[in-house]
Amino acid sequence: MPQLDTSTWLTMILSMFLTLFIIFQLKISKHNFYYNPELTTTKTPKQNNPWETTWTKIYLPLSLPL
């Protein structure tokens, strides 16, 4: 049975990583990124809720007298 020749594996793996790195760098460099994104402020309309206009007293069960 012939022996498996693994002497070129290191060169193949290293060249594969180098090629993949170059390909990804080229792909990423094609993208356009925004350099100064500006914030936009959004205004929320004020809603009048009935519980905001009147004062209500809340009794906790533990604070009631025995």
Biopython code that builds the backbone (N, CA, C, O; Angstrom):
import numpy as np
from Bio.PDB.StructureBuilder import StructureBuilder

atoms = [
    (1, "MET", "N", (0.831, -1.173, 0.000)),
    (1, "MET", "CA", (0.000, 0.000, 0.000)),
    (1, "MET", "C", (0.885, 1.249, 0.000)),
    (1, "MET", "O", (1.805, 1.353, 0.811)),
    (2, "PRO", "N", (0.616, 2.188, -0.894)),
    (2, "PRO", "CA", (1.506, 3.368, -0.979)),
    (2, "PRO", "C", (1.278, 4.331, 0.193)),
    (2, "PRO", "O", (0.183, 4.434, 0.746)),
    (3, "GLN", "N", (2.331, 5.009, 0.534)),
    (3, "GLN", "CA", (2.285, 5.972, 1.630)),
    (3, "GLN", "C", (1.734, 7.299, 1.120)),
    (3, "GLN", "O", (2.030, 7.709, -0.003)),
    (4, "LEU", "N", (0.920, 7.981, 1.960)),
    (4, "LEU", "CA", (0.348, 9.257, 1.571)),
    (4, "LEU", "C", (1.407, 10.345, 1.713)),
    (4, "LEU", "O", (2.025, 10.495, 2.767)),
    (5, "ASP", "N", (1.603, 11.088, 0.651)),
    (5, "ASP", "CA", (2.620, 12.147, 0.649)),
    (5, "ASP", "C", (2.001, 13.424, 1.208)),
    (5, "ASP", "O", (1.131, 14.021, 0.575)),
    (6, "THR", "N", (2.441, 13.840, 2.377)),
    (6, "THR", "CA", (1.885, 15.039, 3.017)),
    (6, "THR", "C", (2.870, 16.201, 3.018)),
    (6, "THR", "O", (2.678, 17.166, 3.757)),
    (7, "SER", "N", (3.887, 16.129, 2.229)),
    (7, "SER", "CA", (4.913, 17.166, 2.269)),
    (7, "SER", "C", (4.423, 18.491, 1.673)),
    (7, "SER", "O", (4.941, 19.548, 2.032)),
    (8, "THR", "N", (3.452, 18.455, 0.785)),
    (8, "THR", "CA", (3.000, 19.699, 0.158)),
    (8, "THR", "C", (1.765, 20.284, 0.845)),
    (8, "THR", "O", (1.263, 21.324, 0.417)),
    (9, "TRP", "N", (1.274, 19.648, 1.882)),
    (9, "TRP", "CA", (0.057, 20.125, 2.529)),
    (9, "TRP", "C", (0.230, 21.503, 3.164)),
    (9, "TRP", "O", (-0.665, 22.343, 3.071)),
    (10, "LEU", "N", (1.341, 21.736, 3.789)),
    (10, "LEU", "CA", (1.566, 23.020, 4.437)),
    (10, "LEU", "C", (1.555, 24.156, 3.415)),
    (10, "LEU", "O", (0.962, 25.208, 3.654)),
    (11, "THR", "N", (2.197, 23.944, 2.306)),
    (11, "THR", "CA", (2.211, 24.986, 1.254)),
    (11, "THR", "C", (0.817, 25.219, 0.697)),
    (11, "THR", "O", (0.431, 26.358, 0.434)),
    (12, "MET", "N", (0.076, 24.161, 0.520)),
    (12, "MET", "CA", (-1.285, 24.313, -0.007)),
    (12, "MET", "C", (-2.185, 25.051, 0.984)),
    (12, "MET", "O", (-2.960, 25.921, 0.588)),
    (13, "ILE", "N", (-2.086, 24.713, 2.247)),
    (13, "ILE", "CA", (-2.929, 25.348, 3.250)),
    (13, "ILE", "C", (-2.564, 26.823, 3.399)),
    (13, "ILE", "O", (-3.449, 27.676, 3.477)),
    (14, "LEU", "N", (-1.300, 27.120, 3.437)),
    (14, "LEU", "CA", (-0.882, 28.513, 3.567)),
    (14, "LEU", "C", (-1.273, 29.341, 2.343)),
    (14, "LEU", "O", (-1.702, 30.487, 2.474)),
    (15, "SER", "N", (-1.124, 28.767, 1.180)),
    (15, "SER", "CA", (-1.520, 29.510, -0.023)),
    (15, "SER", "C", (-3.035, 29.682, -0.091)),
    (15, "SER", "O", (-3.518, 30.693, -0.602)),
    (16, "MET", "N", (-3.783, 28.714, 0.414)),
    (16, "MET", "CA", (-5.235, 28.846, 0.447)),
    (16, "MET", "C", (-5.650, 29.981, 1.383)),
    (16, "MET", "O", (-6.513, 30.787, 1.038)),
    (17, "PHE", "N", (-5.034, 30.044, 2.570)),
    (17, "PHE", "CA", (-5.343, 31.135, 3.501)),
    (17, "PHE", "C", (-4.974, 32.497, 2.922)),
    (17, "PHE", "O", (-5.722, 33.463, 3.071)),
    (18, "LEU", "N", (-3.864, 32.568, 2.286)),
    (18, "LEU", "CA", (-3.437, 33.832, 1.672)),
    (18, "LEU", "C", (-4.404, 34.250, 0.567)),
    (18, "LEU", "O", (-4.770, 35.421, 0.469)),
    (19, "THR", "N", (-4.810, 33.309, -0.250)),
    (19, "THR", "CA", (-5.757, 33.613, -1.325)),
    (19, "THR", "C", (-7.107, 34.046, -0.769)),
    (19, "THR", "O", (-7.698, 35.010, -1.254)),
    (20, "LEU", "N", (-7.597, 33.342, 0.243)),
    (20, "LEU", "CA", (-8.862, 33.733, 0.851)),
    (20, "LEU", "C", (-8.787, 35.111, 1.497)),
    (20, "LEU", "O", (-9.734, 35.893, 1.404)),
    (21, "PHE", "N", (-7.688, 35.406, 2.139)),
    (21, "PHE", "CA", (-7.515, 36.717, 2.743)),
    (21, "PHE", "C", (-7.544, 37.814, 1.676)),
    (21, "PHE", "O", (-8.189, 38.845, 1.868)),
    (22, "ILE", "N", (-6.864, 37.603, 0.574)),
    (22, "ILE", "CA", (-6.831, 38.602, -0.504)),
    (22, "ILE", "C", (-8.215, 38.771, -1.117)),
    (22, "ILE", "O", (-8.638, 39.892, -1.398)),
    (23, "ILE", "N", (-8.913, 37.674, -1.324)),
    (23, "ILE", "CA", (-10.260, 37.750, -1.917)),
    (23, "ILE", "C", (-11.206, 38.512, -1.003)),
    (23, "ILE", "O", (-11.967, 39.359, -1.471)),
    (24, "PHE", "N", (-11.168, 38.224, 0.291)),
    (24, "PHE", "CA", (-12.051, 38.933, 1.228)),
    (24, "PHE", "C", (-11.687, 40.406, 1.343)),
    (24, "PHE", "O", (-12.564, 41.259, 1.478)),
    (25, "GLN", "N", (-10.411, 40.701, 1.289)),
    (25, "GLN", "CA", (-10.010, 42.108, 1.336)),
    (25, "GLN", "C", (-10.509, 42.855, 0.114)),
    (25, "GLN", "O", (-10.940, 44.003, 0.224)),
    (26, "LEU", "N", (-10.457, 42.231, -1.032)),
    (26, "LEU", "CA", (-10.947, 42.872, -2.252)),
    (26, "LEU", "C", (-12.462, 43.044, -2.206)),
    (26, "LEU", "O", (-12.988, 44.063, -2.652)),
    (27, "LYS", "N", (-13.153, 42.061, -1.675)),
    (27, "LYS", "CA", (-14.612, 42.176, -1.577)),
    (27, "LYS", "C", (-15.023, 43.279, -0.607)),
    (27, "LYS", "O", (-15.950, 44.041, -0.881)),
    (28, "ILE", "N", (-14.334, 43.362, 0.519)),
    (28, "ILE", "CA", (-14.677, 44.377, 1.517)),
    (28, "ILE", "C", (-14.343, 45.766, 1.000)),
    (28, "ILE", "O", (-15.062, 46.720, 1.297)),
    (29, "SER", "N", (-13.292, 45.897, 0.248)),
    (29, "SER", "CA", (-12.889, 47.223, -0.234)),
    (29, "SER", "C", (-13.860, 47.777, -1.282)),
    (29, "SER", "O", (-13.826, 48.973, -1.575)),
    (30, "LYS", "N", (-14.708, 46.945, -1.841)),
    (30, "LYS", "CA", (-15.681, 47.407, -2.839)),
    (30, "LYS", "C", (-16.894, 48.082, -2.199)),
    (30, "LYS", "O", (-17.636, 48.793, -2.877)),
    (31, "HIS", "N", (-17.098, 47.866, -0.899)),
    (31, "HIS", "CA", (-18.272, 48.415, -0.226)),
    (31, "HIS", "C", (-18.092, 49.900, 0.046)),
    (31, "HIS", "O", (-16.985, 50.376, 0.299)),
    (32, "ASN", "N", (-19.199, 50.614, -0.012)),
    (32, "ASN", "CA", (-19.193, 52.027, 0.336)),
    (32, "ASN", "C", (-19.728, 52.176, 1.753)),
    (32, "ASN", "O", (-20.847, 51.762, 2.059)),
    (33, "PHE", "N", (-18.915, 52.770, 2.603)),
    (33, "PHE", "CA", (-19.317, 52.999, 3.973)),
    (33, "PHE", "C", (-19.554, 54.488, 4.180)),
    (33, "PHE", "O", (-18.863, 55.326, 3.603)),
    (34, "TYR", "N", (-20.536, 54.801, 5.010)),
    (34, "TYR", "CA", (-20.802, 56.199, 5.319)),
    (34, "TYR", "C", (-19.802, 56.666, 6.370)),
    (34, "TYR", "O", (-19.630, 56.032, 7.410)),
    (35, "TYR", "N", (-19.153, 57.775, 6.080)),
    (35, "TYR", "CA", (-18.121, 58.242, 6.998)),
    (35, "TYR", "C", (-18.728, 59.023, 8.172)),
    (35, "TYR", "O", (-18.308, 58.841, 9.314)),
    (36, "ASN", "N", (-19.710, 59.888, 7.900)),
    (36, "ASN", "CA", (-20.319, 60.705, 8.944)),
    (36, "ASN", "C", (-21.820, 60.486, 8.977)),
    (36, "ASN", "O", (-22.562, 61.250, 8.360)),
    (37, "PRO", "N", (-22.273, 59.497, 9.660)),
    (37, "PRO", "CA", (-23.729, 59.329, 9.738)),
    (37, "PRO", "C", (-24.321, 60.426, 10.624)),
    (37, "PRO", "O", (-23.797, 60.707, 11.702)),
    (38, "GLU", "N", (-25.393, 61.032, 10.176)),
    (38, "GLU", "CA", (-26.010, 62.103, 10.941)),
    (38, "GLU", "C", (-27.251, 61.580, 11.645)),
    (38, "GLU", "O", (-28.018, 60.788, 11.098)),
    (39, "LEU", "N", (-27.424, 62.045, 12.866)),
    (39, "LEU", "CA", (-28.556, 61.602, 13.657)),
    (39, "LEU", "C", (-29.796, 62.389, 13.251)),
    (39, "LEU", "O", (-29.737, 63.598, 13.026)),
    (40, "THR", "N", (-30.895, 61.698, 13.164)),
    (40, "THR", "CA", (-32.156, 62.369, 12.895)),
    (40, "THR", "C", (-33.015, 62.274, 14.149)),
    (40, "THR", "O", (-33.169, 61.201, 14.732)),
    (41, "THR", "N", (-33.564, 63.399, 14.551)),
    (41, "THR", "CA", (-34.396, 63.395, 15.749)),
    (41, "THR", "C", (-35.843, 63.156, 15.345)),
    (41, "THR", "O", (-36.345, 63.730, 14.379)),
    (42, "THR", "N", (-36.481, 62.309, 16.096)),
    (42, "THR", "CA", (-37.882, 62.014, 15.828)),
    (42, "THR", "C", (-38.715, 62.569, 16.970)),
    (42, "THR", "O", (-38.377, 62.384, 18.139)),
    (43, "LYS", "N", (-39.790, 63.242, 16.638)),
    (43, "LYS", "CA", (-40.671, 63.797, 17.653)),
    (43, "LYS", "C", (-41.854, 62.862, 17.850)),
    (43, "LYS", "O", (-42.516, 62.448, 16.898)),
    (44, "THR", "N", (-42.093, 62.550, 19.094)),
    (44, "THR", "CA", (-43.247, 61.708, 19.405)),
    (44, "THR", "C", (-44.393, 62.618, 19.830)),
    (44, "THR", "O", (-44.197, 63.522, 20.642)),
    (45, "PRO", "N", (-45.552, 62.394, 19.302)),
    (45, "PRO", "CA", (-46.677, 63.258, 19.685)),
    (45, "PRO", "C", (-47.087, 62.992, 21.131)),
    (45, "PRO", "O", (-47.121, 61.849, 21.586)),
    (46, "LYS", "N", (-47.394, 64.065, 21.831)),
    (46, "LYS", "CA", (-47.806, 63.948, 23.233)),
    (46, "LYS", "C", (-49.269, 63.538, 23.308)),
    (46, "LYS", "O", (-50.138, 64.191, 22.731)),
    (47, "GLN", "N", (-49.531, 62.451, 24.024)),
    (47, "GLN", "CA", (-50.896, 61.972, 24.171)),
    (47, "GLN", "C", (-51.373, 62.287, 25.582)),
    (47, "GLN", "O", (-50.664, 62.050, 26.561)),
    (48, "ASN", "N", (-52.569, 62.817, 25.668)),
    (48, "ASN", "CA", (-53.145, 63.118, 26.974)),
    (48, "ASN", "C", (-53.889, 61.902, 27.500)),
    (48, "ASN", "O", (-54.907, 61.482, 26.950)),
    (49, "ASN", "N", (-53.358, 61.358, 28.564)),
    (49, "ASN", "CA", (-53.986, 60.207, 29.191)),
    (49, "ASN", "C", (-54.767, 60.677, 30.413)),
    (49, "ASN", "O", (-54.330, 61.604, 31.095)),
    (50, "PRO", "N", (-55.901, 60.068, 30.703)),
    (50, "PRO", "CA", (-56.696, 60.534, 31.837)),
    (50, "PRO", "C", (-55.980, 60.397, 33.180)),
    (50, "PRO", "O", (-56.229, 61.187, 34.091)),
    (51, "TRP", "N", (-55.094, 59.405, 33.317)),
    (51, "TRP", "CA", (-54.427, 59.235, 34.601)),
    (51, "TRP", "C", (-53.285, 60.217, 34.795)),
    (51, "TRP", "O", (-52.750, 60.328, 35.898)),
    (52, "GLU", "N", (-52.899, 60.934, 33.743)),
    (52, "GLU", "CA", (-51.856, 61.938, 33.907)),
    (52, "GLU", "C", (-52.418, 63.263, 34.415)),
    (52, "GLU", "O", (-51.695, 64.033, 35.047)),
    (53, "THR", "N", (-53.677, 63.538, 34.153)),
    (53, "THR", "CA", (-54.245, 64.830, 34.531)),
    (53, "THR", "C", (-54.749, 64.854, 35.961)),
    (53, "THR", "O", (-54.764, 65.922, 36.573)),
    (54, "THR", "N", (-55.160, 63.734, 36.518)),
    (54, "THR", "CA", (-55.688, 63.718, 37.880)),
    (54, "THR", "C", (-54.746, 62.960, 38.797)),
    (54, "THR", "O", (-54.059, 62.023, 38.389)),
    (55, "TRP", "N", (-54.738, 63.394, 40.048)),
    (55, "TRP", "CA", (-53.903, 62.737, 41.036)),
    (55, "TRP", "C", (-54.694, 61.622, 41.691)),
    (55, "TRP", "O", (-55.832, 61.822, 42.117)),
    (56, "THR", "N", (-54.085, 60.440, 41.771)),
    (56, "THR", "CA", (-54.756, 59.314, 42.423)),
    (56, "THR", "C", (-53.870, 58.804, 43.535)),
    (56, "THR", "O", (-52.644, 58.796, 43.421)),
    (57, "LYS", "N", (-54.496, 58.385, 44.594)),
    (57, "LYS", "CA", (-53.750, 57.838, 45.713)),
    (57, "LYS", "C", (-53.810, 56.314, 45.631)),
    (57, "LYS", "O", (-54.881, 55.731, 45.462)),
    (58, "ILE", "N", (-52.659, 55.687, 45.750)),
    (58, "ILE", "CA", (-52.596, 54.231, 45.650)),
    (58, "ILE", "C", (-52.301, 53.688, 47.037)),
    (58, "ILE", "O", (-51.341, 54.101, 47.687)),
    (59, "TYR", "N", (-53.138, 52.756, 47.485)),
    (59, "TYR", "CA", (-52.937, 52.122, 48.769)),
    (59, "TYR", "C", (-52.298, 50.766, 48.587)),
    (59, "TYR", "O", (-52.790, 49.918, 47.842)),
    (60, "LEU", "N", (-51.211, 50.583, 49.269)),
    (60, "LEU", "CA", (-50.571, 49.266, 49.223)),
    (60, "LEU", "C", (-51.199, 48.374, 50.274)),
    (60, "LEU", "O", (-51.560, 48.862, 51.345)),
    (61, "PRO", "N", (-51.342, 47.086, 50.009)),
    (61, "PRO", "CA", (-51.962, 46.188, 51.002)),
    (61, "PRO", "C", (-51.173, 46.131, 52.316)),
    (61, "PRO", "O", (-51.765, 45.938, 53.379)),
    (62, "LEU", "N", (-49.860, 46.295, 52.258)),
    (62, "LEU", "CA", (-49.061, 46.207, 53.480)),
    (62, "LEU", "C", (-49.149, 47.466, 54.328)),
    (62, "LEU", "O", (-48.826, 47.429, 55.516)),
    (63, "SER", "N", (-49.580, 48.580, 53.746)),
    (63, "SER", "CA", (-49.624, 49.822, 54.501)),
    (63, "SER", "C", (-50.985, 50.076, 55.145)),
    (63, "SER", "O", (-51.165, 51.087, 55.825)),
    (64, "LEU", "N", (-51.938, 49.178, 54.942)),
    (64, "LEU", "CA", (-53.256, 49.350, 55.552)),
    (64, "LEU", "C", (-53.195, 49.004, 57.038)),
    (64, "LEU", "O", (-52.464, 48.100, 57.440)),
    (65, "PRO", "N", (-53.969, 49.730, 57.853)),
    (65, "PRO", "CA", (-53.969, 49.403, 59.290)),
    (65, "PRO", "C", (-54.692, 48.075, 59.558)),
    (65, "PRO", "O", (-55.585, 47.680, 58.808)),
    (66, "LEU", "N", (-54.304, 47.415, 60.608)),
    (66, "LEU", "CA", (-54.931, 46.131, 60.952)),
    (66, "LEU", "C", (-56.217, 46.287, 61.690)),
    (66, "LEU", "O", (-56.851, 45.292, 62.041)),
]
sb = StructureBuilder()
sb.init_structure("model")
sb.init_model(0)
sb.init_chain("A")
sb.init_seg("    ")
for serial, (resi, resn, name, xyz) in enumerate(atoms, 1):
    if name == "N":
        sb.init_residue(resn, " ", resi, " ")
    sb.init_atom(name, np.array(xyz, "f"), 0.0, 1.0, " ", f" {name:<3s}", serial, name[0])
structure = sb.get_structure()
